[in-house]
Amino acid sequence: MDISLADVLIHIDESLPQERREVVEGLLRSVEGVVSVHNPDDRPHLTIVEYRPDRTNAQTLLEGVRGQGVHAELVGL
C-alpha cells in the first residue's frame, strides 16, 4: 500500500518561547494525518509538517497555528 505524503513549511512571525512552541507543535501533531512536525531550535520561526494529504491539508494546519493566536503563513517548498 502506497501512502502519499506532503510537506509544508509554516513561518511563524513571532519569537515564541520554547513552551509556546511546544504547544503549537502538539496541536499540529494532534491533527489527523500529520506524520511529523519539526521545529528546529536554530530556526524557531520555521516549522516543517509532513502530512497525508488525503487526511488534511496545508490550510487546515495553518488555521490551527493561527487559532493559537500566532501570526503565521505558508511558505512554498
N, C-alpha and C positions, 0 to 999 in steps of 0.2 A: 504494500500500500504506500503510495507516494503522498506526502503531505507537503503542500505548498506553504512556504514561509515568506514573509516580507519584513523589511526593516524600515524604521522611521527614526529620524533624528529630531528630537524636540529641544529647542533652545529656550532656556529659562532666563528671563531678563534680570531677575533679582539675584543677589548673592544670598542664598539661603543657608542658614546654619545646618550643620550635619543632621540634627534631629528632624528638622523640617524636610530635608532631602529624603530621609528615610521614610517619612510619612508619604511623600509623593511616590517614591519607589514602591512602597507597599500597596498603595492604591493601584498603581499600574499592574503590579503582579496579580492583583485580585481580579482583574478583568479577564473574563473567559476568552481563551485563545491566545493570551500572552505567554510566550515561551521563555523569554528572558528580558531582564532590564539591566542596563549597565550605565552607571553614572560615576565616572572616574573622579577621584579626589583632585587630580591635577587639572581637570576641566569641569568644574562643578556646574557650569551653565549648560552642559550638553548631556542629554540622556538618550541613549540608543535603546529602542524597544524592538525586539523581534516578536512577531506575532503571526497567527494564522489568519489570513485574510478572509477565509470562509466563516470565521467566528467573530471577528471585529474589524475595525478599520482605523486608519490614522486619525481621522476626525474625531472619532469616539475617544481615542486615547488623549488627544489634545484637550477635548472638552473636560475630561476627567481631571487633568492637571489644572486647567483654568478653574474648575469647580473648587479647587483648594485655595482659591484666592491668589493664584500665581499668574503672572503675566508671562505668556509663552507663545511660541509659534513653531510651525513645522518648517524644517529645513530639508530641501531635496537632497537625496543621496545619489 
